[in-house]
């Protein structure tokens, strides 16, 4: 991780330096604006007191507006870079496994899922917490679905690998993408957006086109007549009550529609900025090209910019004076709402597709960020020749300096690793190491290994089974239910990786031993590759009956100088040294 850490440190220092320079510029512009404003007031006062049109105003007003625009640009640039600096610091924290606060995927935890809960895919300090960078719910959901639904064919995996590899070479694109999102903290309710998109149009009928055309024309005619001194002012003001009355008649319904929409305006600004970034990007991988084409072919950026212009025009109604003037002259509210409804009719369904596409690209950028952060990880090879072969396989959430890597070599289906060992020797961690790397591999991500090939299949685990007081369900019954799920899945003809920790631990030792043997024999009839951790040495010794399909593996513990020592290396054979009695004595229990 030295290379990404150095990159982030360098980028953080450079960004912070630029921010300081922009803050100095901002101060200069603030002073300049104040001076020009003072001169403007002085000039106005002089012009009024001397009853003259002071020509200096013609220069000072544009100068003030230009300074205002340039200052605003500096402020927005500084805010963007501050978001980037925050991201760089977070990346350094993640590389140190400090896990900064942020969406951790707790809402995606499902104890019924085949593996997510057992492998700690979601929750604090989970793989999702470690990888996810989106602060918004929709892209986070897209990422969660990638982890919950592993790809089971080689070609889609390879396509996603190409996309991830390409994005991993584009760190500036990735972090600019995240910095844009970081500047928008509020996300509208999904239902509110859907309600807006599906709401019934108010003003699309041809009938409403008449006042939109006639009222401005009549107003123009009245102003001409007033200027020519043909009609009195009172007649003009009396007439203006009619368009104001028409606008007032629909004000409540337009307000309700606009309030729904106002929650979406900020998010629209985010999507426009992201699309502006994507417009300048050309991808090479087919998957990313396909997603980008959805936006570019539809001219999504230009259409969304038009939508934003309509919304900005409609926002003018919040100013009472502007509301009175615009609606009196042009029934503004109805005109802009009609423009909005026409846009919705033409683009409403497409907008959903554009938003979903950007969410997919953001989820892919998150995967690319993970790959960039781990240049030492490798892209596994999907293969039908070998079930699972991994060299120096380690857990991605254990720091490299503490991580112990192991070898896995399973050539064919209908075979099992039976892993024995002392308490705390590393059996369960090894199971999770295998499982989590399979999830990463099936997602098209690099894995924590020196080399890996695998057969894309379903993954099913039983590691952290729990009882349920709510459902009056015992621990043992919960285990049996989980095992039935597995067997039913296999009976349906599915191939899968099966990862089990201590089968039937919720019952007595005799039932456990006999039941475990019977279950293993039954599982060997199906097309699955299994990894079972157990304290039951007799289960591992079944290798004598089925030497071709049961592979005994072990983790050993040594007690030296009254201290337990673990090397966490998985080796061949059945465990020789157990430590339960030693641990009990250390706790003061006489045995």
FIPAGU-66427 format. One record per residue (C-alpha): residue number from 1; x, y, z. Coordinates in Angstrom, 1 decimal. Example, Ala and Ser with C-alpha at 12.3 -4.5 7.8 and 13.67 -1.06 7.14 Angstrom:
BEGIN
 seq     xx     yy     zz
   1   12.3   -4.5    7.8
   2   13.7   -1.1    7.1
END
This chain:
BEGIN
 seq     xx     yy     zz
   1    0.0    0.0    0.0
   2    3.0    2.3   -0.1
   3    2.3    3.5   -3.6
   4   -1.3    4.6   -3.0
   5   -0.4    6.1    0.4
   6    2.4    8.2   -1.2
   7    0.0    9.3   -3.9
   8   -2.6   10.4   -1.4
   9   -0.1   12.2    0.8
  10    1.3   14.1   -2.3
  11   -2.2   15.0   -3.5
  12   -3.3   16.1   -0.1
  13   -0.3   18.4    0.4
  14   -0.8   19.9   -3.2
  15   -4.5   20.3   -2.7
  16   -4.2   22.0    0.7
  17   -1.6   24.4   -0.8
  18   -3.9   25.3   -3.7
  19   -6.8   25.9   -1.2
  20   -4.7   28.3    0.7
  21   -3.8   30.2   -2.5
  22   -7.5   30.3   -3.4
  23   -8.4   31.7    0.0
  24   -5.9   34.5   -0.4
  25   -7.4   35.3   -3.9
  26  -10.9   35.2   -2.4
  27   -9.8   37.8    0.2
  28   -8.4   40.0   -2.5
  29  -11.7   39.7   -4.5
  30  -13.7   40.5   -1.4
  31  -11.8   43.7   -0.8
  32  -12.0   44.6   -4.5
  33  -15.8   44.0   -4.5
  34  -16.2   46.2   -1.4
  35  -14.2   49.0   -3.0
  36  -16.2   48.9   -6.2
  37  -19.4   48.8   -4.3
  38  -18.5   51.9   -2.3
  39  -17.5   53.7   -5.5
  40  -20.8   52.6   -7.0
  41  -22.8   54.1   -4.0
  42  -20.7   57.3   -4.1
  43  -21.4   57.6   -7.9
  44  -25.1   57.0   -7.4
  45  -25.3   59.6   -4.6
  46  -23.4   62.1   -6.7
  47  -25.6   61.5   -9.7
  48  -28.8   61.9   -7.7
  49  -27.7   65.0   -5.9
  50  -26.7   66.7   -9.1
  51  -29.6   65.4  -11.2
  52  -27.2   64.0  -13.8
  53  -26.7   60.6  -15.4
  54  -23.2   59.7  -14.2
  55  -21.3   57.8  -16.9
  56  -19.1   56.1  -14.3
  57  -22.1   53.9  -13.4
  58  -21.9   52.3  -16.9
  59  -18.4   51.0  -16.0
  60  -18.8   50.3  -12.3
  61  -21.9   48.1  -12.5
  62  -20.4   45.6  -15.1
  63  -17.2   45.6  -13.1
  64  -19.0   44.8   -9.9
  65  -20.9   42.0  -11.6
  66  -17.8   40.6  -13.1
  67  -16.0   40.6   -9.8
  68  -19.0   38.9   -8.2
  69  -18.9   36.1  -10.9
  70  -15.1   35.6  -10.6
  71  -15.3   35.5   -6.8
  72  -18.1   33.0   -6.8
  73  -16.0   30.8   -9.2
  74  -13.0   30.9   -6.7
  75  -15.3   30.0   -3.8
  76  -16.8   27.0   -5.6
  77  -13.3   25.8   -6.7
  78  -12.1   26.0   -3.1
  79  -15.1   24.1   -1.9
  80  -14.5   21.4   -4.5
  81  -10.8   21.1   -3.5
  82  -11.7   21.0    0.2
  83  -14.0   18.0   -0.6
  84  -11.1   16.4   -2.4
  85   -8.7   17.0    0.5
  86  -11.2   15.4    2.9
  87  -11.4   12.4    0.5
  88   -7.6   12.0    0.4
  89   -7.4   12.0    4.2
  90  -10.1    9.4    4.3
  91   -8.3    7.2    1.9
  92   -5.1    7.4    4.0
  93   -7.3    6.4    7.0
  94   -8.8    3.5    5.2
  95   -5.3    2.3    4.1
  96   -4.4    2.3    7.8
  97   -7.7    0.4    8.6
  98   -9.0    3.2   10.7
  99  -12.5    3.0    9.1
 100  -13.7    6.7    9.1
 101  -17.4    7.3    9.7
 102  -19.6    6.8    6.7
 103  -22.3    4.5    5.3
 104  -21.4    0.9    6.4
 105  -24.2   -1.0    4.8
 106  -26.0   -1.9    8.1
 107  -29.3   -1.5    6.3
 108  -28.3   -4.3    3.9
 109  -27.7   -7.0    6.6
 110  -30.0  -10.0    6.0
 111  -29.5  -13.1    8.1
 112  -31.3  -15.2    5.4
 113  -28.8  -14.3    2.7
 114  -26.6  -17.2    1.6
 115  -23.3  -15.7    2.8
 116  -23.4  -11.9    3.5
 117  -23.9  -12.0    7.2
 118  -21.4  -14.8    7.9
 119  -18.7  -13.2    5.8
 120  -19.3   -9.7    7.4
 121  -20.0   -8.1    4.0
 122  -22.0   -5.3    5.8
 123  -21.7   -3.4    9.0
 124  -18.9   -1.7   10.9
 125  -15.5   -2.5    9.7
 126  -17.0   -4.8    7.0
 127  -15.8   -5.2    3.4
 128  -18.6   -2.8    2.3
 129  -17.6   -0.2    4.9
 130  -14.0   -0.6    3.6
 131  -14.8   -0.3   -0.1
 132  -17.9    2.0   -0.3
 133  -17.2    5.7   -1.0
 134  -20.7    6.9   -1.9
 135  -22.5    9.1    0.5
 136  -25.8    8.6   -1.4
 137  -28.2    5.7   -0.9
 138  -28.8    4.8   -4.6
 139  -25.2    4.2   -5.7
 140  -24.6    2.4   -2.3
 141  -27.6    0.1   -3.1
 142  -26.0   -0.6   -6.5
 143  -22.7   -1.5   -4.9
 144  -24.5   -3.7   -2.3
 145  -26.3   -5.6   -5.1
 146  -22.9   -6.3   -6.7
 147  -21.7   -8.0   -3.4
 148  -25.1   -9.8   -2.8
 149  -25.4  -11.3   -6.3
 150  -22.1  -12.8   -7.4
 151  -21.6  -13.2  -11.2
 152  -21.6  -16.9  -12.1
 153  -20.2  -16.8  -15.7
 154  -16.6  -16.1  -16.7
 155  -17.4  -13.6  -19.5
 156  -19.3  -11.0  -17.3
 157  -16.6  -11.3  -14.6
 158  -13.9  -10.6  -17.2
 159  -15.9   -7.6  -18.6
 160  -16.2   -6.2  -15.1
 161  -12.5   -6.8  -14.4
 162  -11.6   -4.8  -17.5
 163  -13.7   -1.9  -16.3
 164  -12.3   -2.0  -12.8
 165   -8.7   -2.2  -14.2
 166   -9.4    0.8  -16.4
 167  -10.8    2.9  -13.6
 168   -8.0    1.9  -11.3
 169   -5.7    3.8  -13.7
 170   -7.9    6.9  -13.4
 171   -7.6    8.1   -9.8
 172   -8.1   11.7  -10.6
 173  -11.4   10.9  -12.4
 174  -12.5    8.7   -9.4
 175  -11.7   11.3   -6.7
 176  -13.2   14.2   -8.7
 177  -16.4   12.1   -9.1
 178  -16.6   11.5   -5.3
 179  -15.7   15.1   -4.5
 180  -18.7   16.3   -6.6
 181  -21.0   14.0   -4.6
 182  -19.4   15.0   -1.3
 183  -20.6   18.6   -1.9
 184  -24.3   17.5   -1.9
 185  -25.3   16.2    1.5
 186  -29.1   15.9    1.1
 187  -30.7   13.2   -1.0
 188  -34.4   13.4   -1.8
 189  -36.7   10.6   -0.9
 190  -36.9    8.0   -3.6
 191  -40.7    8.1   -3.4
 192  -40.8   11.9   -3.8
 193  -38.9   11.7   -7.1
 194  -41.2    8.8   -8.3
 195  -44.3   10.8   -7.3
 196  -43.0   13.8   -9.3
 197  -42.2   11.7  -12.4
 198  -45.6   10.0  -12.3
 199  -47.7   13.1  -11.4
 200  -50.5   14.1  -13.7
 201  -49.9   17.1  -15.9
 202  -51.9   20.3  -15.1
 203  -51.4   22.5  -18.1
 204  -50.6   20.4  -21.2
 205  -54.0   20.6  -22.7
 206  -54.2   23.0  -25.7
 207  -56.8   25.1  -23.8
 208  -54.0   26.5  -21.5
 209  -52.0   27.7  -24.5
 210  -54.5   30.5  -25.2
 211  -53.8   32.6  -22.1
 212  -50.0   32.0  -22.5
 213  -50.2   33.6  -26.0
 214  -53.0   36.1  -25.6
 215  -52.1   37.7  -22.3
 216  -48.5   38.8  -23.2
 217  -49.8   40.2  -26.6
 218  -52.6   42.1  -24.9
 219  -50.2   43.5  -22.3
 220  -47.8   44.6  -25.1
 221  -50.7   46.3  -26.9
 222  -51.9   48.1  -23.7
 223  -48.4   49.3  -23.0
 224  -48.1   50.7  -26.5
 225  -51.5   52.5  -26.1
 226  -50.5   53.8  -22.7
 227  -47.2   55.1  -24.1
 228  -49.2   56.9  -26.9
 229  -51.4   58.3  -24.1
 230  -54.5   56.7  -25.7
 231  -55.7   54.9  -22.5
 232  -55.3   55.7  -18.8
 233  -53.0   53.9  -16.4
 234  -56.0   52.8  -14.3
 235  -57.3   50.7  -17.2
 236  -53.9   48.9  -17.5
 237  -53.9   48.2  -13.7
 238  -57.5   47.0  -13.8
 239  -56.6   44.6  -16.7
 240  -53.5   43.2  -14.9
 241  -55.8   41.9  -12.2
 242  -57.1   39.3  -14.6
 243  -53.7   37.4  -15.3
 244  -52.9   37.7  -11.6
 245  -56.2   36.2  -10.8
 246  -55.6   33.3  -13.2
 247  -52.2   32.7  -11.7
 248  -53.6   32.9   -8.2
 249  -56.3   30.4   -9.1
 250  -53.7   27.7   -9.7
 251  -51.1   28.9   -7.1
 252  -51.9   26.2   -4.6
 253  -51.5   23.3   -7.0
 254  -48.3   24.8   -8.5
 255  -46.9   25.3   -5.0
 256  -47.5   21.7   -4.2
 257  -45.9   20.5   -7.4
 258  -43.0   22.9   -6.9
 259  -42.4   21.8   -3.3
 260  -42.1   18.2   -4.4
 261  -39.6   19.3   -7.0
 262  -37.5   21.5   -4.8
 263  -36.1   18.3   -3.1
 264  -34.8   17.2   -6.4
 265  -33.1   20.4   -7.5
 266  -29.9   20.0   -5.6
 267  -29.5   16.4   -6.6
 268  -30.1   17.5  -10.2
 269  -27.1   19.9   -9.9
 270  -25.0   16.9   -8.7
 271  -25.9   14.8  -11.7
 272  -25.3   17.6  -14.1
 273  -21.8   18.2  -12.7
 274  -21.1   14.4  -12.9
 275  -22.3   14.3  -16.5
 276  -20.1   17.3  -17.4
 277  -17.2   15.3  -16.1
 278  -18.3   12.2  -18.1
 279  -18.7   14.3  -21.3
 280  -14.9   14.8  -21.1
 281  -14.2   11.2  -20.6
 282  -13.7    8.3  -23.0
 283  -13.7    4.8  -21.7
 284  -12.0    1.8  -23.4
 285  -13.7   -1.1  -21.6
 286  -17.0   -2.3  -23.2
 287  -18.9   -2.2  -20.0
 288  -18.1    1.4  -19.2
 289  -18.5    2.4  -22.9
 290  -22.0    0.9  -22.8
 291  -22.9    2.9  -19.7
 292  -21.5    6.1  -21.1
 293  -23.3    5.6  -24.4
 294  -26.7    5.7  -22.6
 295  -25.9    9.3  -21.5
 296  -24.2   10.6  -24.6
 297  -26.5    9.2  -27.2
 298  -29.5   10.6  -25.4
 299  -27.8   14.0  -24.9
 300  -28.6   13.6  -21.2
 301  -26.4   16.5  -20.1
 302  -28.1   19.0  -22.5
 303  -31.5   17.8  -21.5
 304  -30.8   18.0  -17.8
 305  -29.3   21.5  -18.2
 306  -32.6   22.5  -19.9
 307  -34.5   21.1  -17.0
 308  -32.4   23.0  -14.5
 309  -33.0   26.2  -16.5
 310  -36.8   25.6  -16.3
 311  -36.5   25.0  -12.5
 312  -34.5   28.1  -12.0
 313  -37.1   30.1  -14.0
 314  -39.8   28.6  -11.8
 315  -37.8   29.5   -8.6
 316  -38.3   33.2   -9.4
 317  -41.8   32.8   -8.0
 318  -40.3   32.8   -4.4
 319  -39.7   36.6   -4.8
 320  -43.1   38.3   -4.2
 321  -42.3   41.3   -6.4
 322  -41.0   39.1   -9.2
 323  -44.1   36.9   -8.8
 324  -46.5   39.9   -9.2
 325  -44.6   41.3  -12.2
 326  -44.0   38.1  -14.1
 327  -47.5   36.7  -13.6
 328  -49.2   40.0  -14.4
 329  -47.3   40.3  -17.6
 330  -46.9   36.6  -18.8
 331  -48.8   34.3  -16.4
 332  -45.3   33.1  -15.5
 333  -46.2   30.2  -13.2
 334  -48.4   28.5  -15.7
 335  -46.0   29.1  -18.5
 336  -43.0   27.6  -16.6
 337  -45.1   24.7  -15.2
 338  -46.2   23.9  -18.7
 339  -42.6   23.9  -19.9
 340  -41.7   21.6  -17.1
 341  -44.6   19.2  -17.8
 342  -43.6   19.1  -21.5
 343  -40.0   18.2  -20.4
 344  -41.4   15.5  -18.1
 345  -43.6   14.0  -20.9
 346  -40.6   13.9  -23.2
 347  -37.8   12.8  -20.8
 348  -39.4   11.6  -17.5
 349  -38.8    7.9  -18.1
 350  -35.4    8.5  -19.7
 351  -34.4   10.5  -16.6
 352  -34.8    7.4  -14.4
 353  -32.4    5.5  -16.8
 354  -29.9    8.3  -16.7
 355  -29.9    8.5  -12.9
 356  -29.5    4.7  -12.7
 357  -26.6    4.7  -15.2
 358  -24.7    7.4  -13.2
 359  -25.3    5.3  -10.0
 360  -23.8    2.3  -11.8
 361  -20.8    4.3  -12.9
 362  -20.4    5.6   -9.3
 363  -20.5    2.0   -8.0
 364  -17.9    1.0  -10.6
 365  -15.7    4.0   -9.6
 366  -15.9    2.7   -6.0
 367  -14.6   -0.7   -7.2
 368  -11.9    1.0   -9.2
 369  -10.9    3.0   -6.2
 370  -10.5   -0.3   -4.2
 371   -8.3   -1.7   -7.0
 372   -6.2    1.5   -7.1
 373   -5.7    1.2   -3.3
 374   -4.4   -2.4   -3.7
 375   -1.9   -2.7   -6.5
 376   -0.5   -5.8   -4.7
 377   -3.8   -7.7   -5.2
 378   -4.3   -9.8   -8.3
 379   -7.3  -10.3  -10.7
 380   -8.3  -13.9  -10.3
 381   -8.8  -16.0  -13.4
 382  -12.4  -17.5  -13.9
 383  -11.9  -21.1  -14.9
 384  -13.8  -24.3  -15.4
 385  -10.6  -26.4  -15.1
 386   -9.9  -25.8  -11.4
 387  -12.5  -25.2   -8.6
 388  -10.3  -23.0   -6.5
 389   -6.5  -22.6   -6.5
 390   -5.0  -19.7   -4.6
 391   -1.4  -18.8   -3.7
 392   -0.7  -16.7   -0.6
 393   -4.4  -16.1    0.0
 394   -5.1  -13.6    2.8
 395   -7.9  -11.7    4.4
 396   -8.2   -8.2    2.8
 397   -9.2   -6.5    6.0
 398   -6.1   -7.7    8.0
 399   -3.1   -5.3    7.7
 400   -0.4   -6.7    5.5
 401    2.1   -6.7    8.4
 402   -0.1   -8.9   10.5
 403   -1.7  -11.0    7.7
 404   -0.7  -14.6    7.4
 405   -1.4  -16.0    3.9
 406   -2.2  -19.6    3.0
 407   -2.5  -21.9    0.0
 408   -5.7  -23.4   -1.3
 409   -5.7  -26.0   -4.0
 410   -9.0  -27.8   -4.8
 411   -9.1  -29.3   -8.2
 412  -12.6  -30.8   -8.5
 413  -16.1  -30.5   -7.3
 414  -17.6  -33.0   -4.8
 415  -14.6  -32.6   -2.5
 416  -14.1  -31.0    0.9
 417  -11.4  -29.4    3.0
 418  -12.0  -30.6    6.6
 419  -10.0  -28.1    8.8
 420   -9.2  -28.9   12.4
 421   -7.3  -27.0   15.0
 422   -7.1  -25.5   18.4
 423   -9.3  -22.7   19.6
 424   -8.2  -19.3   18.2
 425   -5.8  -21.0   15.8
 426   -7.3  -19.4   12.7
 427   -9.9  -21.8   11.4
 428  -12.9  -19.4   11.2
 429  -10.7  -16.6    9.8
 430   -9.5  -19.0    7.1
 431  -13.1  -19.8    6.2
 432  -13.9  -16.1    6.0
 433  -10.7  -15.5    4.0
 434  -11.8  -18.0    1.4
 435  -15.4  -16.7    1.3
 436  -14.6  -13.0    1.1
 437  -12.1  -13.5   -1.7
 438  -14.6  -15.5   -3.6
 439  -17.1  -12.7   -3.3
 440  -14.5  -10.2   -4.5
 441  -13.6  -12.4   -7.4
 442  -17.2  -12.9   -8.4
 443  -17.6   -9.1   -8.3
 444  -14.8   -8.6  -10.8
 445  -12.4   -7.2   -8.2
 446   -8.8   -8.1   -7.4
 447   -8.3  -10.5   -4.5
 448   -5.8  -10.6   -1.6
 449   -3.6  -13.3   -3.1
 450   -0.4  -13.7   -5.2
 451   -2.4  -15.8   -7.8
 452   -5.9  -17.2   -7.9
 453   -8.1  -19.1  -10.3
 454  -11.7  -20.1   -9.4
 455  -14.9  -21.6  -10.9
 456  -17.7  -19.1  -10.7
 457  -20.4  -20.6   -8.6
 458  -22.9  -19.7   -5.8
 459  -21.6  -19.3   -2.3
 460  -23.3  -20.6    0.8
 461  -22.1  -20.4    4.4
 462  -23.1  -21.4    7.9
 463  -20.7  -19.7   10.3
 464  -22.6  -17.4   12.6
 465  -26.0  -19.1   13.1
 466  -28.2  -17.5   15.8
 467  -31.3  -18.6   17.7
 468  -34.4  -16.5   17.6
 469  -36.6  -15.7   20.6
 470  -39.1  -13.9   18.4
 471  -39.7  -17.0   16.4
 472  -39.3  -19.4   19.3
 473  -36.4  -21.0   17.4
 474  -33.5  -22.8   19.2
 475  -29.9  -22.6   18.1
 476  -29.9  -26.2   16.9
 477  -33.1  -25.7   14.9
 478  -31.7  -22.5   13.3
 479  -28.7  -24.6   12.2
 480  -30.8  -27.4   10.8
 481  -32.9  -24.8    8.9
 482  -29.7  -23.4    7.4
 483  -28.5  -26.8    6.4
 484  -31.9  -27.6    4.8
 485  -31.5  -24.4    2.7
 486  -28.2  -25.6    1.5
 487  -29.4  -29.1    0.6
 488  -32.5  -27.7   -1.2
 489  -30.2  -25.4   -3.2
 490  -28.1  -28.3   -4.2
 491  -31.1  -30.5   -5.1
 492  -32.1  -27.8   -7.5
 493  -29.0  -28.7   -9.5
 494  -26.9  -25.6   -8.4
 495  -23.2  -25.8   -8.0
 496  -21.8  -24.0   -5.0
 497  -19.0  -23.2   -2.6
 498  -20.0  -24.4    0.8
 499  -18.3  -22.9    3.9
 500  -19.3  -24.4    7.2
 501  -18.0  -23.7   10.7
 502  -18.5  -26.5   13.3
 503  -21.5  -28.4   12.0
 504  -24.4  -29.0   14.4
 505  -22.7  -27.3   17.3
 506  -26.1  -26.7   18.9
 507  -26.6  -30.4   20.0
 508  -24.8  -33.0   22.2
 509  -21.5  -34.5   21.2
 510  -22.8  -37.9   20.1
 511  -25.5  -36.5   17.9
 512  -23.1  -33.9   16.6
 513  -20.5  -36.4   15.6
 514  -22.9  -38.9   13.9
 515  -25.0  -36.1   12.3
 516  -21.9  -34.3   11.0
 517  -20.6  -37.5    9.3
 518  -24.0  -38.2    7.8
 519  -24.3  -34.7    6.5
 520  -20.8  -34.7    5.0
 521  -21.6  -38.0    3.2
 522  -24.8  -36.6    1.8
 523  -23.1  -33.3    0.7
 524  -20.5  -35.3   -1.2
 525  -23.2  -36.6   -3.5
 526  -23.8  -33.1   -4.9
 527  -21.8  -30.7   -7.0
 528  -20.2  -28.5   -4.4
 529  -16.8  -27.6   -3.1
 530  -16.7  -27.5    0.7
 531  -14.7  -26.0    3.5
 532  -15.6  -27.2    6.9
 533  -13.9  -26.1   10.2
 534  -14.4  -28.5   13.1
 535  -13.1  -29.6   16.5
 536  -14.4  -33.1   15.6
 537  -11.2  -35.0   14.7
 538  -13.1  -38.1   13.6
 539  -14.7  -36.0   10.9
 540  -11.3  -35.2    9.4
 541  -10.3  -38.9    9.7
 542  -13.1  -39.8    7.2
 543  -10.3  -39.3    4.7
 544   -9.5  -43.0    5.2
 545  -12.9  -43.9    3.6
 546  -12.8  -41.2    0.9
 547   -9.2  -40.2    0.3
 548   -9.9  -38.6   -3.1
 549  -12.6  -36.2   -1.9
 550  -11.9  -35.4    1.8
 551   -8.7  -33.3    2.3
 552   -7.7  -32.9    6.0
 553   -6.1  -29.5    6.8
 554   -5.1  -28.2   10.2
 555   -4.0  -25.2   12.2
 556   -1.6  -26.0   15.1
 557   -1.0  -24.4   18.5
 558    2.2  -24.8   20.5
 559    2.5  -24.0   24.2
 560    6.0  -22.7   25.1
 561    7.0  -21.2   28.4
 562    3.4  -21.4   29.6
 563    2.2  -19.3   26.6
 564    0.2  -20.3   23.6
 565    1.8  -19.6   20.2
 566    0.0  -19.6   16.8
 567    1.5  -19.4   13.4
 568   -1.9  -19.3   11.6
 569   -0.5  -21.5    8.8
 570   -2.8  -24.1    7.3
 571   -1.0  -27.4    6.7
 572   -1.9  -30.9    5.7
 573   -3.3  -33.4    8.2
 574   -5.4  -33.6   11.3
 575   -4.7  -31.3   14.3
 576   -2.4  -32.8   17.0
 577   -2.4  -30.1   19.7
 578   -5.7  -28.8   21.3
 579   -5.9  -26.1   23.9
 580   -9.3  -26.1   25.5
 581   -8.1  -27.5   28.8
 582   -5.2  -25.2   28.9
 583   -7.5  -22.2   28.3
 584   -9.8  -23.3   31.1
 585   -6.9  -23.7   33.5
 586   -5.7  -20.2   32.6
 587   -9.1  -18.9   33.5
 588   -8.8  -20.5   36.9
 589  -11.0  -23.4   36.2
 590   -9.8  -26.7   37.8
 591   -9.8  -29.5   35.2
END
